Amino acid sequence: MFVSYFILSTENFKDNILVFFFWVMLLNIVLSFDSLAMYPSVH
């Protein structure tokens, strides 16, 4: 679903770059939360 949304939300090259950086930032946030989830206090 996210991949199809990524493709549909890109109309030109500039928007493609902006959406790409948005998903990279979002992925970094998710990965940081996953690393923090290893600690019991976060759960």
N, C-alpha and C positions, 0 to 999 in steps of 0.2 A: 504494500500500500504506500509506504513512504517513497519507494523508488518511483512509482507511477506519479505520485504527487510532485516529486522532484522534477520529473520530465515535463509534466503538464504546467508547472509553475515557471518554466524557463521559456521565454519568448525570443530573447536575443542573447548575444554573447555576454553583455554586461550583466543582465539579470542572472545568467547562468553562473557567472563568477560570484555574484553576491549570494545566491542560494547555496553555492558550494561552500563558501566560507561560513555561512550560517549553519549548515549541517556539520561542518568540521568543529565549530565551536560547541554545538550541541553534543556531538559525540565526545568531545573532551570533557564536558561537564558530566556526562553519563559515566565515563570511565573513572573520573575522579570520585564520583559517588560510589562506584563499585569498589574502588580501592578503600574508601572510608568504611564501606559496609563490612569489612573484615574485622573491624573493632566492635566489641560487644556494646559499647556505649552508644554507638550510632543506631543499632537495632532498637 
